[in-house]
């Protein structure tokens, strides 16, 4: 409102018209994400992925200008008529796709972190102001400036999402866990389809990250989505000229990282690109290390003007020490604790030797064929195959009372006080494997029926999961939680190997996840321009889920096959009181899941009902002051039925499916460019989650997986004017999270992780041929924790220095 009062004329001017058109290269390729502007003004926009553009300008005569480094600029005269649409003839630029990344716009648009056009969020190319669903985009420009090396860390720039658990690299589920709108989610979607990585995901091949808000089963199914939303990583693609960038990074805790981005044409219609990174890092604690390698080759083939192919692979390899996780063996109520300061955890102690490591591997293959059926219809065929493997131990620790310690290890010393010990354990994986295959066909259309425009997608989707995950665990005795001089390194690889050799795997001491599941899906969505300001969207999906049975280590069937059918509708409405500037939106989103079979109070296996989530959301989206202020304000309410809960004191660890969870909240996001040298990314969220039906033990309480109720993020970037030192910039920002209850029930008590504020900064020099950067993370050396019903110490202050050279 303040900005509107300062300059209301720029927002509500009535003598404006619309300029629209399309930009292509001299080879007929759509020029997406190209900045385009009016000479002598700050008015402009960016083209969509298909090269289309549209923006408003005051009535008058102008020159559209696009200029590139080393390429003759393109200038097109245009006359804008008040309240009318002016269509510019097709603009052809004498440049290739690689040169589009070096655009130098005379119109001087500089909101560098605003990239809100997406083809994956709605499976239809849509501008943010046309999409009735809220989402956040984290651009590669922002990731590079902050010197972020993983997708997990990049998510600190999105409002309403919080890390709960670091990646464990276990096959199937070893990726990092996050909470979003009160529900647990993982990073399991790549370019709109399943792309499961069971380790921390290196950002070397990431062009942008899209955090899609709310249940999204209509377009993505129930297999890879959460009721709170999903995280989609969009990868870098090959282009048609040679280019390379090699970089090296060093930093605190023995960080050493080498990266390569190599692109080369292989003929006139074929291009190859390779992004790869080797990363080694020690730990802020006394023991621990992480060694990973990532490689992402991709090949694009343009067979003709109608048919193109894209073939990609991702390979992630790791040898890592486990990060310390503290679980509650005895409840907080029994231990008489309610916060971390009540315990005596040594923040700098890994409690085990650094040679206890596990090996992990995630390999994904992707293939895409696009065919232009006509000017109005296109076909997209996608194949995706994800495979993960892990082998090795993963230590973790139970928090216990002294009485429990003496029961486990009779005769140990009982010092004054209580809670003086931990119970050391590990959960190993034994040559565990998990595979997922997806085949998808999408038919997209863009046509009119009378004066009404339709943009629709019709899709068929098949997903298959094949799991052969073997978990087993061993106990490694009692150790003092904080005793100076105690040799914690006796919990080492030799001890683990000896213990495993003495305890061969059997069905009695393993926890197998051996199953096959198929899902067959069909979906349809349509975005309808009823008028040029009123846009409606509808969609529906039906999934047939088939569980082929579950087996134990000996091959005996423990759960018989069963099948279920889920249905997911979707509705949305957009009204633009100021076209292409301000949108008022509302949506109804649905999500569903097929839970695993559980055991009831009598020990009988129960086939679960489908879980359903229904979201109502409304808010405002904006692109004010010629795109200098982009933002979304939204309120939402999600209700989930048929949640499964444990039966208290059940002798057979039984469960019952009668729970209901309600989650509601508010989210705000802004990406601003108030003056040419400053860019701001800011976000705030509030979430109120509670169990509203089911177990009296948790009724009315916040779920222990919902995370902190309040979250905030901020990053301010200042790039010095070009007349001083070209390419020199600085950035500063941070994150805030309120206190987080990771245990919360009547019987167990309440245990809270403290609130925290983290501050980060960066300085860089970015020139056409080279780049230097220095960043500092957690500058105040804050001791803070995350948790997934656990207590997980996080990394302390770290400085990072990087350099890269561009060919």
C-alpha positions in Angstrom: 0.0 0.0 0.0 2.9 2.3 0.8 4.4 1.8 -2.7 1.0 2.5 -4.2 0.7 5.8 -2.3 4.2 6.8 -3.4 3.5 6.3 -7.1 -0.1 5.5 -7.7 0.0 6.7 -11.3 2.3 3.9 -12.3 -0.1 1.4 -10.9 -3.5 2.6 -11.9 -2.8 4.5 -15.1 -5.7 4.2 -17.4 -4.1 5.3 -20.7 -2.1 2.1 -21.2 -2.2 -0.5 -23.9 -0.7 -4.0 -24.3 2.2 -5.1 -26.4 2.5 -8.8 -27.3 4.5 -10.9 -29.7 7.0 -13.7 -30.1 10.8 -13.9 -30.1 12.7 -16.7 -32.0 16.3 -17.3 -32.9 17.5 -17.3 -36.5 17.2 -21.1 -36.5 13.5 -20.9 -35.6 13.9 -21.9 -32.0 11.8 -20.3 -29.3 13.8 -17.7 -27.3 12.6 -18.2 -23.7 13.6 -16.1 -20.7 14.8 -13.3 -22.9 14.5 -9.8 -21.4 12.8 -7.3 -23.7 12.1 -3.6 -23.1 11.3 -0.2 -24.5 14.2 2.0 -25.3 14.7 4.9 -22.9 12.3 3.5 -20.3 12.3 0.9 -17.6 9.3 -0.9 -19.1 9.7 -4.5 -20.2 9.2 -8.1 -19.5 10.7 -11.6 -20.2 9.6 -14.0 -22.8 7.9 -17.3 -21.8 9.6 -20.6 -22.6 7.8 -20.7 -26.0 9.1 -17.2 -26.8 5.8 -15.3 -26.3 5.8 -12.0 -24.4 3.1 -9.5 -23.3 3.3 -6.4 -21.2 1.6 -3.1 -20.7 2.9 0.4 -21.5 1.5 4.0 -21.6 0.1 5.0 -24.9 2.7 6.4 -27.3 5.4 5.5 -29.8 8.4 3.4 -28.7 11.3 1.2 -29.9 11.5 -2.3 -28.7 15.1 -3.1 -28.1 17.0 -6.3 -27.4 20.8 -6.3 -27.6 23.4 -8.9 -27.0 27.1 -9.0 -26.3 28.8 -9.4 -29.7 25.6 -9.5 -31.6 23.9 -6.8 -33.5 20.9 -5.4 -31.5 17.3 -5.8 -32.7 15.1 -2.8 -32.7 11.4 -2.8 -33.6 9.2 0.3 -33.7 5.8 -0.1 -31.9 2.9 2.2 -31.2 0.8 1.6 -28.1 -2.9 2.6 -28.2 -4.8 3.1 -25.0 -6.9 0.0 -23.9 -5.9 -1.9 -27.0 -3.6 -4.8 -27.8 -0.8 -4.2 -30.3 0.7 -7.4 -31.8 4.3 -7.0 -32.9 5.4 -9.1 -36.0 7.6 -12.0 -35.1 11.0 -10.8 -33.8 13.9 -12.9 -35.1 17.3 -12.4 -33.3 20.6 -13.2 -34.9 21.8 -15.1 -31.8 21.9 -18.7 -30.5 20.6 -20.1 -27.3 23.8 -19.7 -25.4 24.1 -16.0 -26.2 20.6 -15.5 -24.7 22.2 -15.9 -21.3 24.4 -12.9 -21.9 21.5 -10.5 -22.7 22.2 -6.8 -22.1 18.9 -5.1 -22.0 18.8 -1.4 -22.9 15.5 -1.1 -21.0 17.6 -1.9 -17.9 15.3 -4.5 -16.3 17.2 -5.8 -13.3 14.9 -7.8 -11.1 17.5 -10.7 -11.3 15.8 -13.1 -9.0 12.3 -13.0 -10.4 11.6 -16.0 -12.6 7.9 -16.9 -12.2 7.1 -18.4 -15.6 6.7 -22.2 -15.3 5.7 -25.1 -17.5 5.9 -27.7 -14.7 3.7 -26.2 -11.9 0.5 -26.4 -14.1 1.9 -28.7 -16.8 1.0 -25.8 -19.0 3.1 -22.7 -19.8 1.7 -20.1 -17.5 2.8 -16.8 -16.0 2.5 -16.6 -12.3 -0.4 -14.1 -12.5 -2.3 -16.6 -14.6 -1.9 -19.5 -12.2 -4.4 -20.0 -9.4 -1.9 -22.0 -7.3 0.8 -20.4 -5.2 4.5 -21.4 -5.7 8.0 -20.0 -5.1 10.8 -20.1 -7.6 14.5 -20.1 -6.5 16.6 -19.1 -9.5 20.1 -20.4 -10.3 21.2 -16.7 -10.2 20.3 -16.6 -6.5 21.9 -20.0 -5.8 25.1 -18.9 -7.5 25.3 -15.6 -5.7 24.8 -17.1 -2.3 27.4 -19.9 -3.1 24.9 -22.6 -2.3 25.9 -26.1 -3.4 22.9 -28.3 -2.6 19.2 -28.1 -3.3 18.5 -28.7 0.4 20.3 -25.4 1.3 18.7 -23.5 -1.6 15.3 -24.0 0.1 16.3 -21.5 2.8 15.1 -18.9 0.2 11.5 -20.2 0.1 8.9 -19.1 2.7 7.0 -21.7 4.6 9.4 -24.6 4.2 11.8 -25.9 6.9 14.5 -28.6 7.0 13.7 -31.3 9.6 16.3 -34.0 8.9 19.5 -34.1 7.0 19.9 -36.7 4.2 20.9 -40.2 5.4 21.5 -41.5 1.8 19.6 -44.7 2.6 18.1 -46.3 -0.5 14.4 -45.4 -1.0 14.0 -42.7 1.6 17.4 -41.3 2.4 17.0 -37.8 1.1 16.5 -34.8 3.3 13.1 -34.3 5.0 11.3 -31.0 5.1 8.0 -29.7 6.5 5.7 -27.6 4.4 2.3 -26.3 5.5 2.4 -28.7 8.4 3.2 -31.9 6.4 6.4 -33.8 5.7 7.9 -33.7 2.2 11.0 -34.6 0.2 12.7 -33.5 -3.0 11.4 -36.2 -5.3 10.3 -34.4 -8.5 12.6 -33.4 -11.4 11.3 -31.5 -14.4 7.7 -32.4 -13.4 8.2 -36.2 -13.1 9.6 -38.5 -10.5 13.4 -38.0 -10.0 14.2 -39.6 -6.6 17.6 -38.9 -5.1 18.3 -40.6 -1.8 21.1 -38.3 -0.7 21.7 -34.6 -0.5 21.1 -33.3 -4.0 24.1 -31.4 -5.5 22.9 -28.1 -7.2 25.5 -28.3 -10.0 22.8 -29.2 -12.6 20.0 -27.0 -11.2 18.6 -24.1 -13.2 15.8 -23.3 -10.7 13.9 -24.9 -7.9 10.1 -24.6 -7.7 8.4 -25.0 -4.3 4.7 -25.8 -5.2 2.3 -25.1 -2.4 -0.5 -27.3 -1.2 -1.8 -30.8 -2.1 -1.1 -31.3 -5.8 -2.3 -34.9 -6.6 -4.4 -33.8 -9.6 -1.3 -33.1 -11.8 1.4 -35.1 -10.0 -0.4 -38.1 -8.4 0.0 -39.3 -4.8 3.3 -41.1 -5.1 5.7 -38.2 -5.0 3.6 -35.5 -3.5 2.9 -34.3 0.1 -0.3 -32.8 1.5 1.8 -29.7 2.1 3.1 -29.5 -1.5 6.1 -30.7 -3.5 9.6 -29.6 -4.6 10.5 -29.6 -8.3 14.0 -29.1 -9.5 14.4 -27.9 -13.1 17.7 -28.9 -14.7 20.1 -27.1 -17.1 19.7 -28.0 -20.7 22.2 -28.2 -23.7 22.5 -25.3 -26.1 24.0 -25.1 -29.6 27.4 -23.4 -29.1 30.6 -24.3 -27.2 30.9 -23.1 -23.6 32.6 -24.2 -20.5 33.1 -23.1 -16.9 35.4 -24.7 -14.4 35.4 -23.8 -10.7 37.1 -24.6 -7.4 35.9 -23.9 -3.9 37.6 -24.2 -0.5 36.2 -23.4 2.9 35.9 -24.2 6.6 35.8 -27.8 7.8 38.2 -28.9 5.0 35.7 -28.1 2.2 37.1 -28.8 -1.2 34.9 -28.7 -4.3 35.6 -28.8 -8.0 32.9 -28.2 -10.7 32.7 -28.3 -14.4 29.9 -27.1 -16.8 30.8 -28.1 -20.4 28.6 -27.7 -23.4 29.5 -28.5 -27.0 27.5 -28.9 -30.3 27.8 -32.3 -32.0 26.7 -31.2 -35.4 24.1 -28.7 -36.5 21.1 -30.3 -34.6 22.8 -32.1 -31.7 24.2 -30.6 -28.5 25.8 -32.2 -25.5 26.2 -30.8 -22.0 27.9 -32.2 -18.9 27.6 -30.7 -15.3 29.7 -32.5 -12.7 31.0 -31.8 -9.2 33.3 -33.5 -6.7 32.7 -32.4 -3.1 34.6 -33.2 0.1 33.8 -31.8 3.5 34.6 -32.6 7.1 32.5 -31.9 10.1 32.1 -29.0 12.6 32.2 -31.8 15.2 35.3 -33.8 16.3 34.5 -36.7 13.8 32.7 -36.9 10.5 33.2 -36.5 6.8 31.3 -36.4 3.5 32.7 -37.3 0.1 30.3 -37.1 -2.9 30.5 -37.1 -6.7 27.8 -35.9 -9.1 27.6 -36.1 -12.9 24.7 -35.0 -15.1 25.2 -35.5 -18.9 22.5 -34.4 -21.3 22.0 -34.7 -25.0 19.5 -32.7 -27.1 18.6 -33.7 -30.7 16.4 -31.6 -33.0 15.3 -34.1 -35.7 13.3 -31.5 -37.6 11.1 -28.5 -37.1 8.4 -30.6 -35.4 10.3 -33.3 -33.5 13.0 -33.0 -30.8 14.5 -35.3 -28.2 16.2 -34.8 -24.9 18.2 -37.5 -23.1 19.6 -37.0 -19.6 21.2 -38.8 -16.7 22.0 -38.0 -13.1 24.6 -39.9 -11.1 25.2 -39.3 -7.4 27.8 -41.2 -5.4 28.6 -40.8 -1.8 30.7 -42.1 1.1 29.5 -40.4 4.3 29.6 -40.4 8.0 26.2 -40.2 9.7 25.2 -36.9 11.3 24.3 -37.4 15.0 20.6 -37.9 15.6 19.2 -38.1 19.1 16.0 -40.0 19.7 13.9 -40.3 22.9 14.1 -43.8 24.3 12.5 -42.6 27.5 9.9 -39.9 27.0 10.6 -36.3 27.9 8.0 -36.6 30.6 9.8 -39.5 32.2 13.2 -37.8 31.9 11.8 -34.5 33.3 13.0 -32.4 30.4 11.2 -30.0 28.0 13.9 -28.2 26.1 17.5 -28.8 24.8 19.1 -26.8 27.6 17.7 -29.4 30.1 20.0 -32.0 28.5 23.7 -32.2 28.6 24.4 -32.9 24.9 28.0 -32.0 23.8 27.3 -30.0 20.6 30.8 -30.6 19.2 30.8 -34.4 19.8 30.0 -36.9 17.1 29.9 -39.7 19.8 31.5 -42.1 17.3 34.6 -42.4 15.2 34.7 -40.8 11.7 35.5 -44.2 10.0 31.9 -45.4 10.4 30.6 -44.6 6.9 28.0 -45.8 4.5 28.1 -45.9 0.7 25.2 -44.6 -1.4 24.4 -44.4 -5.1 21.5 -42.7 -7.0 21.3 -43.0 -10.8 18.5 -41.5 -12.8 17.8 -41.7 -16.5 15.4 -39.5 -18.4 14.2 -39.3 -22.0 11.8 -36.8 -23.5 10.3 -36.6 -27.0 8.4 -33.5 -28.1 6.3 -33.4 -31.3 4.5 -30.4 -32.7 1.2 -31.9 -34.0 0.0 -28.5 -35.2 0.1 -24.9 -34.4 -2.4 -25.6 -31.6 -1.4 -29.0 -30.2 1.9 -30.6 -29.0 2.8 -34.0 -27.7 5.3 -34.7 -24.9 6.4 -38.3 -24.1 8.5 -38.8 -21.0 10.4 -41.8 -19.6 12.0 -41.7 -16.2 13.9 -44.3 -14.3 15.4 -43.8 -10.8 17.6 -46.3 -9.0 19.1 -46.0 -5.5 21.4 -48.2 -3.6 22.9 -48.0 -0.1 25.1 -50.2 2.1 26.5 -49.6 5.5 25.8 -48.4 9.1 24.2 -45.2 10.3 24.8 -44.5 14.0 22.1 -42.8 16.1 21.6 -42.3 19.8 18.8 -42.8 22.4 18.3 -40.3 25.2 17.7 -42.3 28.4 17.4 -42.0 32.2 20.0 -43.3 34.5 17.6 -46.0 35.6 17.2 -47.2 32.0 21.0 -47.1 31.5 21.5 -49.3 34.5 18.8 -51.7 33.3 20.7 -52.0 29.9 24.2 -52.1 31.4 24.0 -53.3 35.1 26.8 -52.1 37.2 27.6 -48.8 35.5 28.4 -45.9 37.7 25.5 -43.8 38.8 26.7 -40.2 39.1 24.6 -37.5 40.8 21.7 -36.2 38.8 19.9 -37.9 36.0 19.9 -38.4 32.2 23.7 -38.8 32.2 23.9 -41.5 29.5 23.1 -42.2 25.9 22.3 -45.6 24.4 24.3 -46.0 21.2 22.8 -47.9 18.2 22.9 -48.0 14.4 20.5 -48.8 11.7 22.3 -50.2 8.8 21.2 -51.0 5.2 22.4 -54.2 3.6 22.8 -53.8 -0.2 19.4 -52.1 -0.2 17.9 -51.2 -3.6 15.0 -49.1 -4.7 13.8 -48.5 -8.2 11.1 -46.3 -9.7 10.0 -46.1 -13.4 7.6 -43.6 -14.8 6.2 -43.3 -18.3 4.1 -40.2 -19.1 2.3 -38.8 -22.1 1.0 -35.3 -22.3 -1.0 -33.6 -25.0 -1.0 -29.8 -24.7 -3.4 -27.5 -26.5 -3.8 -23.8 -26.9 -6.9 -22.8 -28.9 -10.1 -20.8 -28.8 -13.8 -21.7 -28.8 -15.4 -18.5 -29.9 -13.8 -15.8 -27.9 -12.7 -18.1 -25.1 -9.1 -19.2 -25.0 -8.3 -22.7 -23.7 -4.9 -23.9 -22.6 -5.2 -27.5 -21.6 -3.2 -30.7 -20.9 -4.4 -34.3 -21.1 -2.1 -36.9 -19.6 -1.5 -40.6 -19.1 0.9 -41.7 -16.3 2.3 -45.0 -15.3 4.6 -45.4 -12.3 6.2 -48.6 -10.9 8.1 -49.0 -7.7 10.3 -52.0 -7.0 11.7 -52.0 -3.5 14.3 -54.4 -2.0 15.3 -52.4 1.0 16.9 -54.3 3.9 17.3 -52.5 7.3 18.9 -54.0 10.4 20.3 -52.7 13.6 22.7 -53.4 16.4 23.2 -52.0 19.9 26.6 -50.7 21.0 26.1 -50.1 24.7 25.9 -47.2 27.1 28.1 -44.1 27.0 28.2 -41.0 29.1 26.5 -38.1 27.4 29.2 -35.6 28.3 32.2 -36.9 30.2 35.6 -35.2 29.6 38.3 -37.7 28.8 35.9 -40.5 27.7 37.0 -42.2 24.5 34.0 -42.0 22.3 36.0 -43.2 19.3 35.8 -46.8 20.6 32.5 -46.9 18.6 34.3 -47.3 15.3 34.3 -49.3 12.1 36.2 -52.3 13.6 33.5 -52.7 16.3 30.7 -52.3 13.8 32.2 -54.9 11.5 32.8 -57.4 14.3 29.2 -56.9 15.6 27.7 -57.4 12.1 29.8 -60.6 11.6 28.5 -62.0 14.8 24.9 -61.2 13.9 24.1 -62.6 10.4 20.9 -61.3 8.8 17.7 -63.3 9.3 14.1 -62.5 9.0 14.0 -62.2 12.8 16.4 -59.3 13.1 15.8 -57.4 9.8 13.2 -54.8 8.8 12.7 -55.5 5.1 10.7 -53.3 2.7 10.3 -55.7 -0.2 7.4 -54.9 -2.5 6.3 -53.9 -5.9 3.7 -51.2 -6.6 2.1 -50.0 -9.8 0.1 -46.8 -10.3 -1.9 -46.0 -13.4 -3.1 -42.4 -13.8 -5.1 -40.3 -16.1 -5.6 -36.5 -15.7 -7.0 -33.5 -17.5 -6.6 -29.8 -16.8 -7.8 -26.7 -18.6 -7.0 -23.0 -18.1 -9.9 -21.0 -19.5 -9.6 -17.2 -20.3 -13.3 -16.3 -19.9 -12.3 -12.7 -20.5 -8.9 -11.0 -20.7 -9.1 -10.5 -16.9 -11.1 -13.5 -15.6 -9.4 -16.9 -15.8 -10.8 -20.2 -14.5 -9.0 -23.5 -14.2 -10.4 -27.0 -13.7 -8.7 -30.4 -13.5 -9.3 -33.9 -12.4 -7.2 -37.1 -11.9 -7.9 -40.8 -11.3 -5.2 -43.2 -10.1 -5.5 -46.9 -9.9 -3.0 -48.1 -7.2 -1.9 -51.8 -7.1 0.2 -53.2 -4.3 1.6 -56.5 -5.6 2.3 -57.8 -2.1 4.9 -57.4 0.6 7.6 -60.0 1.4 10.1 -60.8 4.2 13.8 -61.6 3.8 13.0 -65.3 3.2 10.6 -64.5 0.3 7.5 -65.3 2.3 4.5 -63.1 1.6 3.6 -61.0 4.6 0.9 -58.8 3.0 -1.4 -60.0 0.2 -1.9 -57.9 -3.0 -4.6 -55.3 -3.0 -5.8 -52.4 -5.2 -7.4 -49.0 -4.7 -8.6 -46.2 -6.8 -8.1 -42.5 -5.9 -9.7 -39.4 -7.4 -8.5 -35.8 -7.2 -10.3 -32.7 -8.5 -8.9 -29.2 -8.8 -10.5 -25.8 -9.2 -9.1 -22.3 -9.5 -10.1 -18.8 -10.3 -8.1 -15.7 -11.2 -9.4 -12.1 -11.6 -7.0 -9.4 -12.6 -8.3 -6.0 -11.6 -5.2 -4.6 -13.2 -4.3 -6.8 -16.1 -0.8 -8.4 -16.0 -0.1 -6.4 -12.8 -2.4 -7.6 -10.0 -4.3 -11.0 -9.6 -6.8 -12.0 -7.0 -6.8 -15.8 -6.9 -8.6 -18.7 -5.1 -8.2 -22.4 -5.4 -9.5 -25.8 -4.3 -6.7 -28.3 -4.3 -6.9 -32.0 -3.5 -4.3 -34.6 -2.5 -4.5 -38.4 -1.8 -2.2 -41.1 -0.6 -2.2 -44.9 -0.4 -0.7 -45.7 3.0 1.2 -48.9 3.8 -0.7 -51.8 5.4 -0.7 -51.6 9.2 -1.5 -53.9 12.1 -4.6 -53.3 14.3 -4.9 -53.8 18.0 -5.4 -57.6 17.6 -2.3 -58.0 15.5 -4.2 -58.4 12.2 -3.0 -56.8 9.0 -5.3 -54.0 7.8 -5.6 -52.7 4.3 -5.7 -48.9 4.8 -8.3 -46.5 3.4 -7.1 -43.8 1.0 -6.0 -40.6 2.8 -7.5 -37.4 1.5 -6.4 -33.8 1.8 -8.6 -30.8 0.8 -7.2 -27.3 0.6 -9.0 -24.0 0.2 -6.7 -21.1 -0.6 -7.0 -17.5 -1.6 -4.8 -14.5 -2.0 -3.2 -11.8 -4.1 -0.4 -12.0 -6.7 1.4 -8.9 -8.0 3.9 -7.7 -10.5 3.8 -4.0 -9.6 5.9 -1.1 -11.0 6.8 -2.7 -14.2 7.9 -5.9 -12.5 10.0 -4.3 -9.8 7.8 -5.7 -7.1 6.7 -9.3 -7.5 4.9 -11.0 -4.7 2.3 -13.4 -3.4 0.1 -13.1 -0.3 -2.1 -16.1 0.6 -4.2 -17.8 3.3 -5.0 -21.5 3.3 -6.7 -24.2 5.1 -6.0 -28.0 4.6 -8.0 -30.8 6.2 -6.6 -34.4 6.0 -8.8 -37.4 6.9 -8.0 -41.1 7.6 -4.6 -40.4 9.2 -3.1 -43.5 10.9 -2.1 -43.3 14.6 -0.6 -45.7 17.1 -2.7 -47.3 19.8 -1.3 -46.3 23.2 0.1 -49.2 25.2 -0.8 -51.7 22.5 1.1 -55.0 23.2 1.3 -55.7 19.4 2.2 -52.1 18.5 -1.2 -51.8 16.8 -2.6 -48.8 14.9 -5.9 -47.4 14.0 -7.0 -45.2 11.0 -9.4 -42.6 12.5 -7.4 -39.3 12.7 -8.0 -35.9 11.2 -5.5 -33.1 10.9 -6.2 -29.5 10.1 -3.6 -27.1 9.0 -4.2 -23.4 8.2 -1.9 -20.4 7.8 -0.6 -17.4 6.0 2.3 -16.9 3.6 3.9 -13.9 2.1 6.7 -13.7 -0.5 8.3 -10.7 -2.2 11.0 -10.5 -4.9 11.8 -6.8 -5.4 14.1 -4.5 -7.3 13.4 -1.1 -5.7 16.4 0.6 -7.4 18.6 -0.7 -10.2 21.4 -1.9 -8.0 19.4 -3.6 -5.2 17.5 -6.9 -5.3 15.5 -8.3 -2.4 14.1 -11.7 -1.7 11.9 -11.9 1.4 9.3 -14.3 2.9 7.2 -14.9 6.0 4.9 -17.7 7.0 2.6 -18.7 9.9 1.2 -22.2 10.2 -1.3 -23.5 12.8 -1.6 -27.3 12.6 -3.5 -29.5 15.1 -5.1 -32.9 15.4 -8.9 -32.4 15.4 -10.1 -36.0 15.7 -8.6 -39.3 16.8 -6.3 -40.2 19.7 -7.1 -38.2 22.9 -3.3 -38.3 23.6 -2.7 -35.7 20.8 -6.2 -34.2 20.3 -5.9 -30.4 19.8 -2.1 -30.5 19.8 0.3 -29.5 17.1 1.8 -32.5 15.3 5.5 -33.2 16.1 6.3 -33.2 12.4 4.7 -29.8 11.6 7.9 -27.8 12.3 8.1 -24.2 13.6 4.9 -22.2 13.4 6.7 -19.0 12.3 9.3 -18.9 9.6 11.0 -15.9 7.9 13.7 -15.4 5.2 15.5 -12.4 3.8 18.3 -11.7 1.3 19.4 -8.3 0.1 21.8 -8.0 -2.8 23.6 -4.9 -3.9 25.5 -4.8 -7.1 27.8 -1.7 -7.5 26.9 0.6 -10.3 28.7 -0.3 -13.6 30.6 3.0 -13.6 32.6 1.9 -10.5 33.7 -1.8 -10.5 31.9 -3.8 -13.0 30.5 -7.0 -11.6 31.2 -6.3 -7.9 28.4 -7.1 -5.5 27.6 -7.9 -1.9 24.7 -9.7 -0.3 23.3 -10.1 3.2 20.4 -12.1 4.7 19.3 -14.7 7.1 16.5 -17.0 8.3 14.4 -17.1 11.4 12.5 -20.1 12.9 10.4 -20.0 16.0 10.5 -22.8 18.6 9.6 -26.3 17.3 7.9 -29.0 19.3 9.3 -32.3 18.1 7.6 -34.3 20.9 4.0 -33.2 21.7 1.5 -35.5 23.4 -0.2 -36.0 26.8 1.5 -39.3 27.5 5.0 -38.4 26.2 5.1 -34.8 27.3 6.3 -31.8 25.2 9.9 -31.2 24.1 10.9 -28.0 22.2 13.8 -27.1 20.0 14.7 -23.5 20.5 14.0 -20.7 18.0 17.0 -19.5 16.0 18.1 -16.7 13.7 20.9 -17.4 11.2 22.8 -14.6 9.4 24.7 -15.1 6.1 26.6 -12.8 3.8 28.5 -12.9 0.5 30.7 -10.7 -1.7 31.5 -11.5 -5.3 33.2 -10.2 -8.5 31.4 -11.6 -11.6 33.0 -10.8 -15.0 32.4 -12.3 -18.4 35.5 -14.6 -18.2 35.8 -15.2 -14.4 34.1 -15.1 -11.1 35.3 -14.8 -7.5 33.1 -15.2 -4.4 33.5 -15.2 -0.6 30.6 -16.1 1.6 29.9 -16.7 5.3 27.2 -18.9 6.7 25.8 -18.8 10.2 28.0 -15.7 10.9 27.1 -15.6 14.6 28.2 -19.2 15.2 24.7 -20.1 16.4 24.1 -23.4 18.1 20.8 -24.6 16.6 18.9 -27.8 16.0 16.5 -29.3 13.6 14.4 -32.4 14.3 12.0 -35.0 13.0 10.8 -36.2 16.5 14.6 -35.9 17.1 17.4 -33.5 18.1 19.8 -32.9 15.3 22.8 -30.4 15.8 23.5 -28.2 12.8 26.6 -26.8 11.2 28.3 -23.8 12.9 30.0 -20.8 11.2 31.5 -21.5 7.8 33.5 -19.4 5.3 33.6 -20.4 1.6 35.9 -19.0 -1.1 35.4 -19.9 -4.7 36.8 -19.1 -8.1 35.7 -20.0 -11.6 36.9 -19.4 -15.2 34.6 -19.3 -18.2 35.5 -20.3 -21.7 
